[in-house]
Amino acid sequence: MTEQHVNTGGKAGFLGGSLVSVFMSISFGGILETIFYAILGTVVSFLVSLLLKKLFRRYFFSTDK
């Protein structure tokens, strides 16, 4: 049986080059836009859940029946 040696230097170089090219293609404005939309989505989701909670309490759990 022959012994096989794996050269990890080529794989690490390929992976490092790929990661650097991905990070360099992301713009700062794109990151800020993503953060803004994430915050906006969180706030809207929270407000909608509060509204639905209030509506469900009013119409389904009221004692005025």
N, CA, C and O atoms as a GROMACS GRO file, in nm:
protein
  260
    1MET      N    1   0.084  -0.116   0.000
    1MET     CA    2   0.000   0.000   0.000
    1MET      C    3   0.089   0.124   0.000
    1MET      O    4   0.191   0.127   0.069
    2THR      N    5   0.053   0.223  -0.076
    2THR     CA    6   0.132   0.345  -0.080
    2THR      C    7   0.078   0.446   0.018
    2THR      O    8  -0.043   0.453   0.042
    3GLU      N    9   0.167   0.523   0.075
    3GLU     CA   10   0.130   0.624   0.172
    3GLU      C   11   0.100   0.754   0.098
    3GLU      O   12   0.179   0.798   0.014
    4GLN      N   13  -0.013   0.816   0.129
    4GLN     CA   14  -0.052   0.940   0.062
    4GLN      C   15  -0.040   1.057   0.158
    4GLN      O   16  -0.083   1.049   0.273
    5HIS      N   17   0.018   1.164   0.111
    5HIS     CA   18   0.031   1.286   0.190
    5HIS      C   19  -0.056   1.394   0.127
    5HIS      O   20  -0.052   1.416   0.006
    6VAL      N   21  -0.135   1.459   0.210
    6VAL     CA   22  -0.223   1.566   0.161
    6VAL      C   23  -0.153   1.699   0.183
    6VAL      O   24  -0.113   1.731   0.295
    7ASN      N   25  -0.139   1.774   0.079
    7ASN     CA   26  -0.080   1.907   0.087
    7ASN      C   27  -0.190   2.007   0.119
    7ASN      O   28  -0.269   2.044   0.031
    8THR      N   29  -0.196   2.051   0.245
    8THR     CA   30  -0.304   2.143   0.286
    8THR      C   31  -0.270   2.287   0.253
    8THR      O   32  -0.358   2.372   0.263
    9GLY      N   33  -0.149   2.317   0.213
    9GLY     CA   34  -0.112   2.455   0.179
    9GLY      C   35  -0.191   2.507   0.062
    9GLY      O   36  -0.231   2.624   0.061
   10GLY      N   37  -0.215   2.425  -0.038
   10GLY     CA   38  -0.293   2.468  -0.154
   10GLY      C   39  -0.438   2.491  -0.120
   10GLY      O   40  -0.500   2.585  -0.170
   11LYS      N   41  -0.493   2.407  -0.035
   11LYS     CA   42  -0.633   2.423   0.006
   11LYS      C   43  -0.651   2.548   0.090
   11LYS      O   44  -0.748   2.622   0.074
   12ALA      N   45  -0.556   2.571   0.181
   12ALA     CA   46  -0.566   2.689   0.268
   12ALA      C   47  -0.552   2.817   0.184
   12ALA      O   48  -0.621   2.916   0.210
   13GLY      N   49  -0.464   2.815   0.086
   13GLY     CA   50  -0.448   2.931   0.000
   13GLY      C   51  -0.571   2.959  -0.083
   13GLY      O   52  -0.611   3.074  -0.100
   14PHE      N   53  -0.632   2.853  -0.133
   14PHE     CA   54  -0.755   2.868  -0.212
   14PHE      C   55  -0.867   2.924  -0.124
   14PHE      O   56  -0.938   3.015  -0.165
   15LEU      N   57  -0.883   2.868  -0.004
   15LEU     CA   58  -0.988   2.912   0.086
   15LEU      C   59  -0.964   3.057   0.130
   15LEU      O   60  -1.058   3.137   0.134
   16GLY      N   61  -0.840   3.090   0.164
   16GLY     CA   62  -0.808   3.227   0.204
   16GLY      C   63  -0.834   3.327   0.094
   16GLY      O   64  -0.890   3.433   0.119
   17GLY      N   65  -0.795   3.294  -0.029
   17GLY     CA   66  -0.820   3.383  -0.142
   17GLY      C   67  -0.967   3.401  -0.169
   17GLY      O   68  -1.012   3.511  -0.203
   18SER      N   69  -1.043   3.294  -0.155
   18SER     CA   70  -1.188   3.304  -0.177
   18SER      C   71  -1.253   3.394  -0.073
   18SER      O   72  -1.336   3.478  -0.106
   19LEU      N   73  -1.215   3.376   0.054
   19LEU     CA   74  -1.273   3.458   0.160
   19LEU      C   75  -1.236   3.605   0.145
   19LEU      O   76  -1.320   3.693   0.165
   20VAL      N   77  -1.112   3.633   0.109
   20VAL     CA   78  -1.071   3.772   0.090
   20VAL      C   79  -1.148   3.835  -0.026
   20VAL      O   80  -1.189   3.951  -0.015
   21SER      N   81  -1.168   3.763  -0.134
   21SER     CA   82  -1.242   3.820  -0.246
   21SER      C   83  -1.389   3.845  -0.211
   21SER      O   84  -1.448   3.941  -0.259
   22VAL      N   85  -1.447   3.759  -0.129
   22VAL     CA   86  -1.586   3.780  -0.086
   22VAL      C   87  -1.594   3.902   0.004
   22VAL      O   88  -1.683   3.986  -0.014
   23PHE      N   89  -1.503   3.913   0.100
   23PHE     CA   90  -1.506   4.028   0.190
   23PHE      C   91  -1.479   4.159   0.118
   23PHE      O   92  -1.534   4.263   0.156
   24MET      N   93  -1.397   4.157   0.016
   24MET     CA   94  -1.366   4.279  -0.057
   24MET      C   95  -1.482   4.323  -0.147
   24MET      O   96  -1.492   4.440  -0.183
   25SER      N   97  -1.570   4.230  -0.183
   25SER     CA   98  -1.682   4.266  -0.270
   25SER      C   99  -1.800   4.322  -0.193
   25SER      O  100  -1.893   4.377  -0.253
   26ILE      N  101  -1.798   4.311  -0.060
   26ILE     CA  102  -1.907   4.364   0.022
   26ILE      C  103  -1.877   4.510   0.052
   26ILE      O  104  -1.770   4.543   0.104
   27SER      N  105  -1.970   4.597   0.018
   27SER     CA  106  -1.948   4.740   0.040
   27SER      C  107  -1.998   4.781   0.178
   27SER      O  108  -2.085   4.716   0.237
   28PHE      N  109  -1.942   4.889   0.229
   28PHE     CA  110  -1.982   4.942   0.359
   28PHE      C  111  -2.127   4.989   0.355
   28PHE      O  112  -2.200   4.972   0.452
   29GLY      N  113  -2.168   5.049   0.244
   29GLY     CA  114  -2.307   5.094   0.230
   29GLY      C  115  -2.405   4.978   0.232
   29GLY      O  116  -2.515   4.989   0.286
   30GLY      N  117  -2.364   4.865   0.173
   30GLY     CA  118  -2.450   4.746   0.176
   30GLY      C  119  -2.467   4.692   0.316
   30GLY      O  120  -2.575   4.644   0.352
   31ILE      N  121  -2.360   4.699   0.395
   31ILE     CA  122  -2.369   4.653   0.534
   31ILE      C  123  -2.462   4.743   0.614
   31ILE      O  124  -2.545   4.694   0.691
   32LEU      N  125  -2.447   4.875   0.596
   32LEU     CA  126  -2.535   4.968   0.667
   32LEU      C  127  -2.680   4.951   0.627
   32LEU      O  128  -2.770   4.958   0.711
   33GLU      N  129  -2.704   4.928   0.499
   33GLU     CA  130  -2.841   4.906   0.451
   33GLU      C  131  -2.900   4.780   0.513
   33GLU      O  132  -3.017   4.778   0.552
   34THR      N  133  -2.821   4.675   0.521
   34THR     CA  134  -2.867   4.551   0.582
   34THR      C  135  -2.900   4.569   0.729
   34THR      O  136  -3.001   4.519   0.778
   35ILE      N  137  -2.814   4.642   0.801
   35ILE     CA  138  -2.840   4.669   0.943
   35ILE      C  139  -2.967   4.751   0.960
   35ILE      O  140  -3.048   4.723   1.049
   36PHE      N  141  -2.986   4.851   0.875
   36PHE     CA  142  -3.106   4.935   0.882
   36PHE      C  143  -3.233   4.852   0.861
   36PHE      O  144  -3.328   4.864   0.938
   37TYR      N  145  -3.233   4.766   0.758
   37TYR     CA  146  -3.352   4.686   0.730
   37TYR      C  147  -3.374   4.580   0.838
   37TYR      O  148  -3.489   4.544   0.865
   38ALA      N  149  -3.270   4.531   0.900
   38ALA     CA  150  -3.286   4.435   1.009
   38ALA      C  151  -3.352   4.502   1.129
   38ALA      O  152  -3.441   4.445   1.192
   39ILE      N  153  -3.308   4.625   1.162
   39ILE     CA  154  -3.368   4.699   1.273
   39ILE      C  155  -3.513   4.735   1.241
   39ILE      O  156  -3.601   4.721   1.326
   40LEU      N  157  -3.537   4.780   1.120
   40LEU     CA  158  -3.674   4.816   1.079
   40LEU      C  159  -3.767   4.694   1.086
   40LEU      O  160  -3.879   4.704   1.135
   41GLY      N  161  -3.720   4.581   1.038
   41GLY     CA  162  -3.802   4.460   1.043
   41GLY      C  163  -3.831   4.416   1.185
   41GLY      O  164  -3.941   4.369   1.214
   42THR      N  165  -3.734   4.432   1.274
   42THR     CA  166  -3.754   4.396   1.414
   42THR      C  167  -3.859   4.485   1.480
   42THR      O  168  -3.947   4.436   1.552
   43VAL      N  169  -3.851   4.615   1.454
   43VAL     CA  170  -3.946   4.709   1.513
   43VAL      C  171  -4.087   4.684   1.461
   43VAL      O  172  -4.182   4.681   1.538
   44VAL      N  173  -4.100   4.666   1.330
   44VAL     CA  174  -4.232   4.641   1.272
   44VAL      C  175  -4.291   4.510   1.324
   44VAL      O  176  -4.410   4.505   1.355
   45SER      N  177  -4.210   4.407   1.334
   45SER     CA  178  -4.258   4.280   1.387
   45SER      C  179  -4.306   4.294   1.531
   45SER      O  180  -4.409   4.238   1.568
   46PHE      N  181  -4.232   4.367   1.611
   46PHE     CA  182  -4.270   4.388   1.750
   46PHE      C  183  -4.402   4.465   1.759
   46PHE      O  184  -4.490   4.428   1.837
   47LEU      N  185  -4.417   4.570   1.680
   47LEU     CA  186  -4.540   4.650   1.684
   47LEU      C  187  -4.661   4.570   1.636
   47LEU      O  188  -4.770   4.583   1.692
   48VAL      N  189  -4.644   4.490   1.534
   48VAL     CA  190  -4.754   4.408   1.484
   48VAL      C  191  -4.793   4.304   1.589
   48VAL      O  192  -4.912   4.277   1.607
   49SER      N  193  -4.696   4.246   1.658
   49SER     CA  194  -4.730   4.148   1.761
   49SER      C  195  -4.804   4.213   1.876
   49SER      O  196  -4.896   4.152   1.932
   50LEU      N  197  -4.768   4.336   1.914
   50LEU     CA  198  -4.843   4.407   2.018
   50LEU      C  199  -4.986   4.436   1.974
   50LEU      O  200  -5.080   4.421   2.052
   51LEU      N  201  -5.002   4.478   1.849
   51LEU     CA  202  -5.135   4.508   1.796
   51LEU      C  203  -5.222   4.383   1.794
   51LEU      O  204  -5.338   4.386   1.835
   52LEU      N  205  -5.167   4.273   1.746
   52LEU     CA  206  -5.244   4.149   1.741
   52LEU      C  207  -5.279   4.098   1.881
   52LEU      O  208  -5.389   4.046   1.902
   53LYS      N  209  -5.188   4.113   1.974
   53LYS     CA  210  -5.215   4.072   2.112
   53LYS      C  211  -5.332   4.152   2.169
   53LYS      O  212  -5.419   4.096   2.235
   54LYS      N  213  -5.333   4.283   2.142
   54LYS     CA  214  -5.441   4.370   2.191
   54LYS      C  215  -5.574   4.332   2.125
   54LYS      O  216  -5.676   4.326   2.193
   55LEU      N  217  -5.573   4.308   1.995
   55LEU     CA  218  -5.696   4.271   1.924
   55LEU      C  219  -5.751   4.136   1.973
   55LEU      O  220  -5.872   4.122   1.991
   56PHE      N  221  -5.663   4.040   1.993
   56PHE     CA  222  -5.709   3.909   2.039
   56PHE      C  223  -5.767   3.920   2.180
   56PHE      O  224  -5.868   3.855   2.209
   57ARG      N  225  -5.706   3.998   2.264
   57ARG     CA  226  -5.761   4.015   2.399
   57ARG      C  227  -5.897   4.082   2.395
   57ARG      O  228  -5.987   4.046   2.472
   58ARG      N  229  -5.913   4.179   2.306
   58ARG     CA  230  -6.038   4.254   2.300
   58ARG      C  231  -6.152   4.169   2.245
   58ARG      O  232  -6.263   4.172   2.299
   59TYR      N  233  -6.127   4.093   2.138
   59TYR     CA  234  -6.236   4.023   2.070
   59TYR      C  235  -6.256   3.879   2.115
   59TYR      O  236  -6.367   3.827   2.102
   60PHE      N  237  -6.155   3.814   2.166
   60PHE     CA  238  -6.169   3.673   2.200
   60PHE      C  239  -6.173   3.647   2.350
   60PHE      O  240  -6.223   3.544   2.393
   61PHE      N  241  -6.121   3.738   2.429
   61PHE     CA  242  -6.116   3.714   2.571
   61PHE      C  243  -6.188   3.822   2.651
   61PHE      O  244  -6.158   3.843   2.769
   62SER      N  245  -6.283   3.888   2.587
   62SER     CA  246  -6.355   3.993   2.659
   62SER      C  247  -6.461   3.931   2.748
   62SER      O  248  -6.512   3.823   2.718
   63THR      N  249  -6.496   3.999   2.857
   63THR     CA  250  -6.596   3.948   2.951
   63THR      C  251  -6.732   4.014   2.929
   63THR      O  252  -6.823   3.995   3.009
   64ASP      N  253  -6.746   4.091   2.821
   64ASP     CA  254  -6.871   4.162   2.792
   64ASP      C  255  -6.969   4.082   2.709
   64ASP      O  256  -7.052   4.142   2.641
   65LYS      N  257  -6.966   3.954   2.710
   65LYS     CA  258  -7.051   3.873   2.620
   65LYS      C  259  -7.190   3.862   2.666
   65LYS      O  260  -7.272   3.798   2.600
   0.00000   0.00000   0.00000
